[in-house]
Amino acid sequence: MTTTSTKFLTNCPRCGYIAEAQTQDGVVVTVKCKMCGYEGELPSPDLKDKPWRVL
């Protein structure tokens, strides 16, 4: 089974600047901001209102 990675742009939770985001599983997003240096994991924006799958 192969895992695909999805890369997209999002706003940094710390400074609000455009940051690079990447997800492997669609549940957790890894965010890296070049402006303020923030690196961390956040829940996917697709799960904001309701989870679409249960782990």
mmJSON file of the N, C-alpha and C atoms, coordinates in Angstrom:
{"data_MODEL":{"atom_site":{
"group_PDB":["ATOM","ATOM","ATOM","ATOM","ATOM","ATOM","ATOM","ATOM","ATOM","ATOM","ATOM","ATOM","ATOM","ATOM","ATOM","ATOM","ATOM","ATOM","ATOM","ATOM","ATOM","ATOM","ATOM","ATOM","ATOM","ATOM","ATOM","ATOM","ATOM","ATOM","ATOM","ATOM","ATOM","ATOM","ATOM","ATOM","ATOM","ATOM","ATOM","ATOM","ATOM","ATOM","ATOM","ATOM","ATOM","ATOM","ATOM","ATOM","ATOM","ATOM","ATOM","ATOM","ATOM","ATOM","ATOM","ATOM","ATOM","ATOM","ATOM","ATOM","ATOM","ATOM","ATOM","ATOM","ATOM","ATOM","ATOM","ATOM","ATOM","ATOM","ATOM","ATOM","ATOM","ATOM","ATOM","ATOM","ATOM","ATOM","ATOM","ATOM","ATOM","ATOM","ATOM","ATOM","ATOM","ATOM","ATOM","ATOM","ATOM","ATOM","ATOM","ATOM","ATOM","ATOM","ATOM","ATOM","ATOM","ATOM","ATOM","ATOM","ATOM","ATOM","ATOM","ATOM","ATOM","ATOM","ATOM","ATOM","ATOM","ATOM","ATOM","ATOM","ATOM","ATOM","ATOM","ATOM","ATOM","ATOM","ATOM","ATOM","ATOM","ATOM","ATOM","ATOM","ATOM","ATOM","ATOM","ATOM","ATOM","ATOM","ATOM","ATOM","ATOM","ATOM","ATOM","ATOM","ATOM","ATOM","ATOM","ATOM","ATOM","ATOM","ATOM","ATOM","ATOM","ATOM","ATOM","ATOM","ATOM","ATOM","ATOM","ATOM","ATOM","ATOM","ATOM","ATOM","ATOM","ATOM","ATOM","ATOM","ATOM","ATOM","ATOM","ATOM","ATOM"],
"id":[1,2,3,4,5,6,7,8,9,10,11,12,13,14,15,16,17,18,19,20,21,22,23,24,25,26,27,28,29,30,31,32,33,34,35,36,37,38,39,40,41,42,43,44,45,46,47,48,49,50,51,52,53,54,55,56,57,58,59,60,61,62,63,64,65,66,67,68,69,70,71,72,73,74,75,76,77,78,79,80,81,82,83,84,85,86,87,88,89,90,91,92,93,94,95,96,97,98,99,100,101,102,103,104,105,106,107,108,109,110,111,112,113,114,115,116,117,118,119,120,121,122,123,124,125,126,127,128,129,130,131,132,133,134,135,136,137,138,139,140,141,142,143,144,145,146,147,148,149,150,151,152,153,154,155,156,157,158,159,160,161,162,163,164,165],
"type_symbol":["N","C","C","N","C","C","N","C","C","N","C","C","N","C","C","N","C","C","N","C","C","N","C","C","N","C","C","N","C","C","N","C","C","N","C","C","N","C","C","N","C","C","N","C","C","N","C","C","N","C","C","N","C","C","N","C","C","N","C","C","N","C","C","N","C","C","N","C","C","N","C","C","N","C","C","N","C","C","N","C","C","N","C","C","N","C","C","N","C","C","N","C","C","N","C","C","N","C","C","N","C","C","N","C","C","N","C","C","N","C","C","N","C","C","N","C","C","N","C","C","N","C","C","N","C","C","N","C","C","N","C","C","N","C","C","N","C","C","N","C","C","N","C","C","N","C","C","N","C","C","N","C","C","N","C","C","N","C","C","N","C","C","N","C","C"],
"label_atom_id":["N","CA","C","N","CA","C","N","CA","C","N","CA","C","N","CA","C","N","CA","C","N","CA","C","N","CA","C","N","CA","C","N","CA","C","N","CA","C","N","CA","C","N","CA","C","N","CA","C","N","CA","C","N","CA","C","N","CA","C","N","CA","C","N","CA","C","N","CA","C","N","CA","C","N","CA","C","N","CA","C","N","CA","C","N","CA","C","N","CA","C","N","CA","C","N","CA","C","N","CA","C","N","CA","C","N","CA","C","N","CA","C","N","CA","C","N","CA","C","N","CA","C","N","CA","C","N","CA","C","N","CA","C","N","CA","C","N","CA","C","N","CA","C","N","CA","C","N","CA","C","N","CA","C","N","CA","C","N","CA","C","N","CA","C","N","CA","C","N","CA","C","N","CA","C","N","CA","C","N","CA","C","N","CA","C","N","CA","C","N","CA","C"],
"label_alt_id":[null,null,null,null,null,null,null,null,null,null,null,null,null,null,null,null,null,null,null,null,null,null,null,null,null,null,null,null,null,null,null,null,null,null,null,null,null,null,null,null,null,null,null,null,null,null,null,null,null,null,null,null,null,null,null,null,null,null,null,null,null,null,null,null,null,null,null,null,null,null,null,null,null,null,null,null,null,null,null,null,null,null,null,null,null,null,null,null,null,null,null,null,null,null,null,null,null,null,null,null,null,null,null,null,null,null,null,null,null,null,null,null,null,null,null,null,null,null,null,null,null,null,null,null,null,null,null,null,null,null,null,null,null,null,null,null,null,null,null,null,null,null,null,null,null,null,null,null,null,null,null,null,null,null,null,null,null,null,null,null,null,null,null,null,null],
"label_comp_id":["MET","MET","MET","THR","THR","THR","THR","THR","THR","THR","THR","THR","SER","SER","SER","THR","THR","THR","LYS","LYS","LYS","PHE","PHE","PHE","LEU","LEU","LEU","THR","THR","THR","ASN","ASN","ASN","CYS","CYS","CYS","PRO","PRO","PRO","ARG","ARG","ARG","CYS","CYS","CYS","GLY","GLY","GLY","TYR","TYR","TYR","ILE","ILE","ILE","ALA","ALA","ALA","GLU","GLU","GLU","ALA","ALA","ALA","GLN","GLN","GLN","THR","THR","THR","GLN","GLN","GLN","ASP","ASP","ASP","GLY","GLY","GLY","VAL","VAL","VAL","VAL","VAL","VAL","VAL","VAL","VAL","THR","THR","THR","VAL","VAL","VAL","LYS","LYS","LYS","CYS","CYS","CYS","LYS","LYS","LYS","MET","MET","MET","CYS","CYS","CYS","GLY","GLY","GLY","TYR","TYR","TYR","GLU","GLU","GLU","GLY","GLY","GLY","GLU","GLU","GLU","LEU","LEU","LEU","PRO","PRO","PRO","SER","SER","SER","PRO","PRO","PRO","ASP","ASP","ASP","LEU","LEU","LEU","LYS","LYS","LYS","ASP","ASP","ASP","LYS","LYS","LYS","PRO","PRO","PRO","TRP","TRP","TRP","ARG","ARG","ARG","VAL","VAL","VAL","LEU","LEU","LEU"],
"label_asym_id":["A","A","A","A","A","A","A","A","A","A","A","A","A","A","A","A","A","A","A","A","A","A","A","A","A","A","A","A","A","A","A","A","A","A","A","A","A","A","A","A","A","A","A","A","A","A","A","A","A","A","A","A","A","A","A","A","A","A","A","A","A","A","A","A","A","A","A","A","A","A","A","A","A","A","A","A","A","A","A","A","A","A","A","A","A","A","A","A","A","A","A","A","A","A","A","A","A","A","A","A","A","A","A","A","A","A","A","A","A","A","A","A","A","A","A","A","A","A","A","A","A","A","A","A","A","A","A","A","A","A","A","A","A","A","A","A","A","A","A","A","A","A","A","A","A","A","A","A","A","A","A","A","A","A","A","A","A","A","A","A","A","A","A","A","A"],
"label_entity_id":["1","1","1","1","1","1","1","1","1","1","1","1","1","1","1","1","1","1","1","1","1","1","1","1","1","1","1","1","1","1","1","1","1","1","1","1","1","1","1","1","1","1","1","1","1","1","1","1","1","1","1","1","1","1","1","1","1","1","1","1","1","1","1","1","1","1","1","1","1","1","1","1","1","1","1","1","1","1","1","1","1","1","1","1","1","1","1","1","1","1","1","1","1","1","1","1","1","1","1","1","1","1","1","1","1","1","1","1","1","1","1","1","1","1","1","1","1","1","1","1","1","1","1","1","1","1","1","1","1","1","1","1","1","1","1","1","1","1","1","1","1","1","1","1","1","1","1","1","1","1","1","1","1","1","1","1","1","1","1","1","1","1","1","1","1"],
"label_seq_id":[1,1,1,2,2,2,3,3,3,4,4,4,5,5,5,6,6,6,7,7,7,8,8,8,9,9,9,10,10,10,11,11,11,12,12,12,13,13,13,14,14,14,15,15,15,16,16,16,17,17,17,18,18,18,19,19,19,20,20,20,21,21,21,22,22,22,23,23,23,24,24,24,25,25,25,26,26,26,27,27,27,28,28,28,29,29,29,30,30,30,31,31,31,32,32,32,33,33,33,34,34,34,35,35,35,36,36,36,37,37,37,38,38,38,39,39,39,40,40,40,41,41,41,42,42,42,43,43,43,44,44,44,45,45,45,46,46,46,47,47,47,48,48,48,49,49,49,50,50,50,51,51,51,52,52,52,53,53,53,54,54,54,55,55,55],
"pdbx_PDB_ins_code":[null,null,null,null,null,null,null,null,null,null,null,null,null,null,null,null,null,null,null,null,null,null,null,null,null,null,null,null,null,null,null,null,null,null,null,null,null,null,null,null,null,null,null,null,null,null,null,null,null,null,null,null,null,null,null,null,null,null,null,null,null,null,null,null,null,null,null,null,null,null,null,null,null,null,null,null,null,null,null,null,null,null,null,null,null,null,null,null,null,null,null,null,null,null,null,null,null,null,null,null,null,null,null,null,null,null,null,null,null,null,null,null,null,null,null,null,null,null,null,null,null,null,null,null,null,null,null,null,null,null,null,null,null,null,null,null,null,null,null,null,null,null,null,null,null,null,null,null,null,null,null,null,null,null,null,null,null,null,null,null,null,null,null,null,null],
"Cartn_x":[0.847,0.0,0.893,0.636,1.426,0.665,1.415,0.832,1.128,0.108,0.322,0.352,1.125,1.27,0.609,-0.12,-0.769,-0.168,0.324,0.898,-0.036,-0.182,-1.02,-0.575,-1.142,-0.828,-1.932,-1.554,-2.507,-1.946,-2.718,-2.228,-1.55,-0.448,0.281,-0.576,-0.704,-1.51,-0.857,0.452,1.155,1.122,1.545,1.673,0.652,-0.052,-1.067,-0.533,0.796,1.398,1.121,1.296,1.08,2.185,1.791,2.729,2.505,3.545,3.44,2.842,1.922,1.295,1.364,1.46,1.543,0.811,0.068,-0.626,-0.364,-0.182,0.032,-1.27,-2.09,-3.263,-4.595,-4.568,-5.805,-6.365,-5.709,-6.181,-5.3,-3.985,-3.025,-2.265,-2.099,-1.383,-0.115,1.016,2.284,2.462,2.608,2.704,4.117,4.689,6.009,5.907,6.175,6.091,7.503,7.773,9.088,9.206,8.087,8.12,8.554,7.871,8.177,8.901,9.025,9.734,8.886,7.573,6.688,6.713,6.836,6.711,5.889,4.834,3.997,2.933,2.151,1.073,-0.265,-1.213,-2.564,-3.563,-4.798,-5.836,-6.116,-6.469,-6.762,-7.933,-7.875,-9.008,-10.27,-10.127,-11.288,-12.102,-11.5,-12.186,-12.75,-12.798,-13.203,-14.602,-15.574,-16.946,-17.293,-16.964,-17.281,-16.191,-15.826,-14.88,-15.54,-14.817,-15.373,-14.997,-14.137,-13.841,-13.439,-13.603,-13.273,-12.077,-11.088,-9.891,-10.054],
"Cartn_y":[-1.177,0.0,1.241,2.165,3.387,4.534,5.418,6.587,7.802,8.564,9.772,10.974,11.943,13.163,14.3,15.13,16.277,17.544,18.415,19.691,20.815,21.814,22.962,24.138,25.309,26.501,26.768,27.261,27.617,28.81,29.354,30.462,29.909,30.54,30.155,30.477,29.532,29.805,30.828,31.049,31.986,33.409,33.603,34.964,35.3,34.306,34.557,34.634,34.537,34.586,33.267,33.254,32.037,31.038,29.818,28.774,27.534,26.716,25.45,24.402,23.628,22.57,21.266,20.172,18.859,17.858,16.962,15.917,14.566,13.569,12.199,11.398,11.675,10.835,11.579,12.894,13.66,14.014,13.623,13.903,14.949,14.81,15.719,16.465,17.776,18.618,19.133,18.983,19.533,20.893,21.943,23.322,23.841,24.488,25.12,26.531,27.524,28.931,29.488,30.064,30.657,32.055,32.683,34.041,34.047,33.272,33.297,32.043,31.021,29.809,28.76,28.956,27.997,26.659,25.585,24.232,23.434,22.835,22.058,21.285,20.523,19.727,20.26,20.301,20.773,19.782,19.791,18.978,19.498,18.612,18.998,19.968,20.983,21.905,21.214,20.05,19.29,18.738,18.662,18.115,19.206,20.432,21.574,21.424,21.063,20.962,19.579,18.555,17.187,16.254,15.249,14.268,13.441,13.198,12.414,10.955,10.628,9.206,9.017,7.821,7.499,6.576,6.895,6.048,5.002],
"Cartn_z":[0.0,0.0,0.0,-0.898,-0.965,-0.324,0.3,0.943,0.09,-0.222,-0.997,-0.073,-0.472,0.306,-0.452,0.254,-0.361,0.22,-0.669,-0.238,-0.661,0.206,-0.095,0.756,0.503,1.283,2.284,3.449,4.494,5.252,6.158,6.982,8.224,8.592,9.798,11.023,11.963,13.156,14.085,13.953,14.823,14.267,13.013,12.473,11.4,10.848,9.833,8.415,8.239,6.914,6.184,4.876,4.099,4.433,4.765,5.147,4.293,4.189,3.471,4.4,3.882,4.673,3.89,4.626,3.997,4.873,4.24,4.983,4.333,5.158,4.689,4.735,5.746,5.983,5.917,5.716,5.657,7.02,8.096,9.445,10.126,9.967,10.589,9.496,9.677,8.729,9.389,8.715,9.182,8.534,9.345,8.858,9.093,8.052,8.16,7.609,8.468,8.08,7.905,6.748,6.484,7.089,7.404,7.949,9.422,10.257,11.695,12.18,11.328,11.708,12.4,12.453,13.113,12.379,13.124,12.602,13.597,13.12,14.014,13.269,14.018,13.46,13.942,13.029,13.322,12.752,13.247,12.613,11.207,10.325,8.946,8.89,8.014,7.885,7.366,6.737,6.274,7.434,8.618,9.794,10.694,10.205,11.025,11.608,10.788,11.258,11.808,11.033,11.451,10.95,11.716,11.194,10.104,9.047,7.942,8.03,8.972,9.201,10.662,11.142,12.529,12.523,13.357,13.449,14.516],
"occupancy":[1.0,1.0,1.0,1.0,1.0,1.0,1.0,1.0,1.0,1.0,1.0,1.0,1.0,1.0,1.0,1.0,1.0,1.0,1.0,1.0,1.0,1.0,1.0,1.0,1.0,1.0,1.0,1.0,1.0,1.0,1.0,1.0,1.0,1.0,1.0,1.0,1.0,1.0,1.0,1.0,1.0,1.0,1.0,1.0,1.0,1.0,1.0,1.0,1.0,1.0,1.0,1.0,1.0,1.0,1.0,1.0,1.0,1.0,1.0,1.0,1.0,1.0,1.0,1.0,1.0,1.0,1.0,1.0,1.0,1.0,1.0,1.0,1.0,1.0,1.0,1.0,1.0,1.0,1.0,1.0,1.0,1.0,1.0,1.0,1.0,1.0,1.0,1.0,1.0,1.0,1.0,1.0,1.0,1.0,1.0,1.0,1.0,1.0,1.0,1.0,1.0,1.0,1.0,1.0,1.0,1.0,1.0,1.0,1.0,1.0,1.0,1.0,1.0,1.0,1.0,1.0,1.0,1.0,1.0,1.0,1.0,1.0,1.0,1.0,1.0,1.0,1.0,1.0,1.0,1.0,1.0,1.0,1.0,1.0,1.0,1.0,1.0,1.0,1.0,1.0,1.0,1.0,1.0,1.0,1.0,1.0,1.0,1.0,1.0,1.0,1.0,1.0,1.0,1.0,1.0,1.0,1.0,1.0,1.0,1.0,1.0,1.0,1.0,1.0,1.0],
"B_iso_or_equiv":[0.0,0.0,0.0,0.0,0.0,0.0,0.0,0.0,0.0,0.0,0.0,0.0,0.0,0.0,0.0,0.0,0.0,0.0,0.0,0.0,0.0,0.0,0.0,0.0,0.0,0.0,0.0,0.0,0.0,0.0,0.0,0.0,0.0,0.0,0.0,0.0,0.0,0.0,0.0,0.0,0.0,0.0,0.0,0.0,0.0,0.0,0.0,0.0,0.0,0.0,0.0,0.0,0.0,0.0,0.0,0.0,0.0,0.0,0.0,0.0,0.0,0.0,0.0,0.0,0.0,0.0,0.0,0.0,0.0,0.0,0.0,0.0,0.0,0.0,0.0,0.0,0.0,0.0,0.0,0.0,0.0,0.0,0.0,0.0,0.0,0.0,0.0,0.0,0.0,0.0,0.0,0.0,0.0,0.0,0.0,0.0,0.0,0.0,0.0,0.0,0.0,0.0,0.0,0.0,0.0,0.0,0.0,0.0,0.0,0.0,0.0,0.0,0.0,0.0,0.0,0.0,0.0,0.0,0.0,0.0,0.0,0.0,0.0,0.0,0.0,0.0,0.0,0.0,0.0,0.0,0.0,0.0,0.0,0.0,0.0,0.0,0.0,0.0,0.0,0.0,0.0,0.0,0.0,0.0,0.0,0.0,0.0,0.0,0.0,0.0,0.0,0.0,0.0,0.0,0.0,0.0,0.0,0.0,0.0,0.0,0.0,0.0,0.0,0.0,0.0],
"pdbx_formal_charge":[null,null,null,null,null,null,null,null,null,null,null,null,null,null,null,null,null,null,null,null,null,null,null,null,null,null,null,null,null,null,null,null,null,null,null,null,null,null,null,null,null,null,null,null,null,null,null,null,null,null,null,null,null,null,null,null,null,null,null,null,null,null,null,null,null,null,null,null,null,null,null,null,null,null,null,null,null,null,null,null,null,null,null,null,null,null,null,null,null,null,null,null,null,null,null,null,null,null,null,null,null,null,null,null,null,null,null,null,null,null,null,null,null,null,null,null,null,null,null,null,null,null,null,null,null,null,null,null,null,null,null,null,null,null,null,null,null,null,null,null,null,null,null,null,null,null,null,null,null,null,null,null,null,null,null,null,null,null,null,null,null,null,null,null,null],
"auth_seq_id":[1,1,1,2,2,2,3,3,3,4,4,4,5,5,5,6,6,6,7,7,7,8,8,8,9,9,9,10,10,10,11,11,11,12,12,12,13,13,13,14,14,14,15,15,15,16,16,16,17,17,17,18,18,18,19,19,19,20,20,20,21,21,21,22,22,22,23,23,23,24,24,24,25,25,25,26,26,26,27,27,27,28,28,28,29,29,29,30,30,30,31,31,31,32,32,32,33,33,33,34,34,34,35,35,35,36,36,36,37,37,37,38,38,38,39,39,39,40,40,40,41,41,41,42,42,42,43,43,43,44,44,44,45,45,45,46,46,46,47,47,47,48,48,48,49,49,49,50,50,50,51,51,51,52,52,52,53,53,53,54,54,54,55,55,55],
"auth_comp_id":["MET","MET","MET","THR","THR","THR","THR","THR","THR","THR","THR","THR","SER","SER","SER","THR","THR","THR","LYS","LYS","LYS","PHE","PHE","PHE","LEU","LEU","LEU","THR","THR","THR","ASN","ASN","ASN","CYS","CYS","CYS","PRO","PRO","PRO","ARG","ARG","ARG","CYS","CYS","CYS","GLY","GLY","GLY","TYR","TYR","TYR","ILE","ILE","ILE","ALA","ALA","ALA","GLU","GLU","GLU","ALA","ALA","ALA","GLN","GLN","GLN","THR","THR","THR","GLN","GLN","GLN","ASP","ASP","ASP","GLY","GLY","GLY","VAL","VAL","VAL","VAL","VAL","VAL","VAL","VAL","VAL","THR","THR","THR","VAL","VAL","VAL","LYS","LYS","LYS","CYS","CYS","CYS","LYS","LYS","LYS","MET","MET","MET","CYS","CYS","CYS","GLY","GLY","GLY","TYR","TYR","TYR","GLU","GLU","GLU","GLY","GLY","GLY","GLU","GLU","GLU","LEU","LEU","LEU","PRO","PRO","PRO","SER","SER","SER","PRO","PRO","PRO","ASP","ASP","ASP","LEU","LEU","LEU","LYS","LYS","LYS","ASP","ASP","ASP","LYS","LYS","LYS","PRO","PRO","PRO","TRP","TRP","TRP","ARG","ARG","ARG","VAL","VAL","VAL","LEU","LEU","LEU"],
"auth_asym_id":["A","A","A","A","A","A","A","A","A","A","A","A","A","A","A","A","A","A","A","A","A","A","A","A","A","A","A","A","A","A","A","A","A","A","A","A","A","A","A","A","A","A","A","A","A","A","A","A","A","A","A","A","A","A","A","A","A","A","A","A","A","A","A","A","A","A","A","A","A","A","A","A","A","A","A","A","A","A","A","A","A","A","A","A","A","A","A","A","A","A","A","A","A","A","A","A","A","A","A","A","A","A","A","A","A","A","A","A","A","A","A","A","A","A","A","A","A","A","A","A","A","A","A","A","A","A","A","A","A","A","A","A","A","A","A","A","A","A","A","A","A","A","A","A","A","A","A","A","A","A","A","A","A","A","A","A","A","A","A","A","A","A","A","A","A"],
"auth_atom_id":["N","CA","C","N","CA","C","N","CA","C","N","CA","C","N","CA","C","N","CA","C","N","CA","C","N","CA","C","N","CA","C","N","CA","C","N","CA","C","N","CA","C","N","CA","C","N","CA","C","N","CA","C","N","CA","C","N","CA","C","N","CA","C","N","CA","C","N","CA","C","N","CA","C","N","CA","C","N","CA","C","N","CA","C","N","CA","C","N","CA","C","N","CA","C","N","CA","C","N","CA","C","N","CA","C","N","CA","C","N","CA","C","N","CA","C","N","CA","C","N","CA","C","N","CA","C","N","CA","C","N","CA","C","N","CA","C","N","CA","C","N","CA","C","N","CA","C","N","CA","C","N","CA","C","N","CA","C","N","CA","C","N","CA","C","N","CA","C","N","CA","C","N","CA","C","N","CA","C","N","CA","C","N","CA","C","N","CA","C","N","CA","C"],
"pdbx_PDB_model_num":[1,1,1,1,1,1,1,1,1,1,1,1,1,1,1,1,1,1,1,1,1,1,1,1,1,1,1,1,1,1,1,1,1,1,1,1,1,1,1,1,1,1,1,1,1,1,1,1,1,1,1,1,1,1,1,1,1,1,1,1,1,1,1,1,1,1,1,1,1,1,1,1,1,1,1,1,1,1,1,1,1,1,1,1,1,1,1,1,1,1,1,1,1,1,1,1,1,1,1,1,1,1,1,1,1,1,1,1,1,1,1,1,1,1,1,1,1,1,1,1,1,1,1,1,1,1,1,1,1,1,1,1,1,1,1,1,1,1,1,1,1,1,1,1,1,1,1,1,1,1,1,1,1,1,1,1,1,1,1,1,1,1,1,1,1]
}}}
